[in-house]
Amino acid sequence: MNNKIGFIGLGHMGTPMAKNLISAGYHLQIYNRTIAKADELEPSAITKCKTPAEAAEGVSVIISMLSDDEVLKDAILGDDGILKKLAKNTLHISMSTIAPDTAQQLSKAHEDAGSHYLAAPVFGRPEAAAAKKLWICTSGNHQSKEIAKPILEALGQGIFDFGEDAGAANVVKVAGNFMIMASMEMMAEAYTLAEKNGLDRTKVAEFFGSTIFNAPIFQNYGKQIAGKHYQPVGFKTKLGYKDARIATKLSQQAETPMPIVSVVHNRLLSAVAKGWGEHDWAEGVGRGVSEDAGV
């Protein structure tokens, strides 16, 4: 096994993912805008890099876990982007939540450069990343998936293939994040309704999470929202709002009416406007509903 791979992005998700790759025996060429974050990693298992291009030099695989479309595009296509140094036939595994058309654009750029692009967005919060419990969706060519398989298996509990179109996995990711947002809005409204009628909202959440809504989303986010426990931040409201914008754009492009998208888009936009962009998106939704209800 060639154990040297590039890794770009040490945010809330990227750091535990990098730690798991190191535990699996990989040596990482790390780039992060704040390179001090790499100090959390085993020093002997990493090489700190000054640019994305440097992280891509001399590796057969590079992973990116970055916050949004523009940051990712700059890391790939910018003056110091990975395509400046990426060798022929090198594989880039992009694990960011981005618009499907961005994934298609980046896949074409890699193809033109003689390298390969695999979309592999994930479902799971930082604690799931740390426990190797991510769910990973992939789309791209078959050979890239085979190369990526042992690396992705070191990060998640399941890999699901959605075909060769580079944007397909991101459609699934956007759809899934939309369902999470909609579920949080629904829970926040229901538990606030219970609270305003004199009930203990945490007991109501425990009942639903253990009976007719017995699923991780309703158990985990339900506990957060019902108890108004929003620390530590796992996924920022501003990133949730970014995903809501992508879902809105995608629905318009596909001529698919999605009224609930408008609800969660406006809820998260309101949260960002109130200065909660760095707060957890569960707070962006749950606190917003509570404030609207005066509790």
Buried (B, 14 or more C-beta within 10 A) or exposed (E): EEEBBBBBBBBBBBBBBBBBBBEBEBBBBBBBEEEEBBEEBEEEBBBBBEBBBBBBBEBBBBBBBBBBBEBBBBBBBBEBBBBBBBEEEBBBBBBBBBBBBBBBBBBEBBEEBEBBBBBBBBBBBBEBBBEBBBBBBBBBBEEBBEBBEEBBBBBBEEBEBBEEBBBBBBBBBBEBBBBBBBBBBBBBBBBBBBBEEEEEBBEBBBEBBEEEBEEEBBBBBBBBBBEBBBEEBBBBBBBBBBBBBBBBBBBEEEEEEBEBBEBBBEBBBBBBEBEBBEBBBBBBBBBBBBEEEEE
